[in-house]
């Protein structure tokens, strides 16, 4: 039986693709669901706030700017964590 410690981590490029598709999805894929849900929550919350306080003549990107900013921050964070986990696993499996 393979334990979670010995299991190969999710491919960082797959994590990157998931993070681009939905805020927090990359974090959930690498086993960091609380971090991913935090990013998703603040993406929605801040997008709603900027949507509420902006004028209707703004573009969609302008109206949801704060939420999109948090989403943009979550993408490299998820990829970085996935790369770190993959490199640690690679180092441990090479040493064994």
C-alpha positions as CSV (number, residue, x, y, z in Angstrom):
1,X,0.0,0.0,0.0
2,X,1.4,3.4,-1.0
3,X,1.1,6.1,1.7
4,X,0.4,9.7,0.9
5,X,4.0,10.5,1.7
6,X,5.4,8.2,-1.0
7,X,2.7,9.0,-3.6
8,X,4.0,11.0,-6.6
9,X,2.7,14.6,-6.4
10,X,0.5,16.2,-9.0
11,X,2.3,17.4,-12.1
12,X,3.0,21.2,-11.6
13,X,1.8,22.0,-15.2
14,X,-1.5,20.3,-14.4
15,X,-1.7,22.4,-11.2
16,X,-0.9,25.5,-13.3
17,X,-3.7,24.7,-15.7
18,X,-6.2,24.1,-12.9
19,X,-5.2,27.4,-11.2
20,X,-5.8,29.3,-14.4
21,X,-9.2,27.7,-14.9
22,X,-10.6,28.4,-11.5
23,X,-9.3,30.3,-8.4
24,X,-8.1,27.8,-5.8
25,X,-8.4,24.7,-7.9
26,X,-4.7,24.3,-8.2
27,X,-4.3,24.5,-4.4
28,X,-7.0,21.9,-3.9
29,X,-5.2,19.6,-6.4
30,X,-2.0,19.6,-4.4
31,X,-3.6,18.9,-1.1
32,X,-3.9,22.5,0.2
33,X,-7.7,22.9,0.2
34,X,-7.9,25.5,2.9
35,X,-5.5,27.7,1.1
36,X,-7.4,27.2,-2.2
37,X,-10.7,27.9,-0.7
38,X,-9.3,31.0,0.9
39,X,-8.1,32.3,-2.5
40,X,-11.5,31.4,-4.0
41,X,-13.4,33.1,-1.2
42,X,-11.4,36.3,-1.4
43,X,-11.5,36.3,-5.2
44,X,-15.3,36.3,-5.1
45,X,-15.6,38.7,-2.2
46,X,-13.3,41.3,-3.6
47,X,-14.8,41.0,-7.1
48,X,-18.2,41.6,-5.6
49,X,-17.0,44.6,-3.7
50,X,-15.3,46.3,-6.7
51,X,-18.4,45.4,-8.8
52,X,-20.6,47.1,-6.2
53,X,-18.5,50.2,-5.9
54,X,-17.7,50.8,-9.6
55,X,-19.9,52.4,-12.2
56,X,-21.8,50.5,-14.8
57,X,-19.9,52.1,-17.6
58,X,-16.7,50.3,-16.6
59,X,-15.6,47.2,-18.4
60,X,-16.0,43.7,-16.8
61,X,-12.3,43.7,-15.9
62,X,-12.5,47.1,-14.3
63,X,-15.6,46.1,-12.3
64,X,-14.0,42.9,-11.0
65,X,-10.4,44.1,-10.7
66,X,-9.7,43.3,-7.1
67,X,-11.1,39.7,-7.4
68,X,-9.1,39.2,-10.7
69,X,-6.0,40.5,-8.9
70,X,-6.4,37.9,-6.1
71,X,-7.0,35.2,-8.7
72,X,-3.8,36.3,-10.6
73,X,-1.8,36.0,-7.3
74,X,-3.1,32.5,-6.7
75,X,-1.8,31.1,-10.0
76,X,1.9,31.4,-9.4
77,X,1.4,30.5,-5.8
78,X,-0.2,27.2,-6.7
79,X,2.4,26.4,-9.3
80,X,5.3,27.3,-6.9
81,X,3.9,25.0,-4.2
82,X,3.4,22.2,-6.7
83,X,7.0,22.6,-8.0
84,X,8.4,22.5,-4.5
85,X,6.4,19.4,-3.6
86,X,7.5,17.7,-6.9
87,X,11.2,18.5,-6.3
88,X,11.1,17.3,-2.7
89,X,9.5,14.0,-3.9
90,X,12.0,13.7,-6.6
91,X,14.9,14.2,-4.2
92,X,13.5,11.7,-1.7
93,X,12.8,9.1,-4.3
94,X,16.3,9.4,-5.8
95,X,17.9,9.0,-2.3
96,X,15.9,5.8,-1.6
